[in-house]
């Protein structure tokens, strides 16, 4: 069960769109539509932003969207805002009722 | 509103056993729709899945930690617990408890508790 691969950092200017990738294998991301994304601000617990690849929990802005193709899932944030600056983690079901996280991506809003 | 709260010692000696409890309020741990999980985050690093438990007591562990981890549930107290044996400095981390949906979606989290392994 190896960690999913995310870019260490991404950046964008306010109003722009960014995409964070999350690459796994045919044993996790590629096999299940159970990819979730979490936002974590410094010193805070992670917050669920996307579940089941592309669904948003109640209260999460529609500027956040998710998708998947093959073994790679993606999180897109449109209309970047200063408060979006945070760490983002993907997570996939990995079988046997366990999950596996990505290494995390630091988003900087320029 | 569902709330989760971790509790336990903040300092554990090397080779000893780390023990944490998560108390769930605002909902029942015996719900058939959810599992209950533990996740950790070493300082400055990413998240790591430790394992989860169903209210019936069925457990599911990260293979890399399985030999040292025990997760248990006490439905009468609406709590579940984590034990990690033979700890080293590498086990120093913020430990989070969370509600698990569909085996891997974590929709409610505790605030986290820092456990330092040091003599």
Interface residues (C-beta under 8 A of the other chain):
Chain A: X1 X3 X34 X36 X38 X45 X46 X47 X48 X51 X52 X57 X89 X91 X92 X93 X94 X96 X97 X98 X99 X100 X101 X102 X103 X104
Chain B: X35 X39 X46 X47 X48 X49 X51 X52 X60 X61 X62 X63 X64 X96 X100 X101 X102 X103 X104 X105 X106 X107 X109 X110 X111 X112
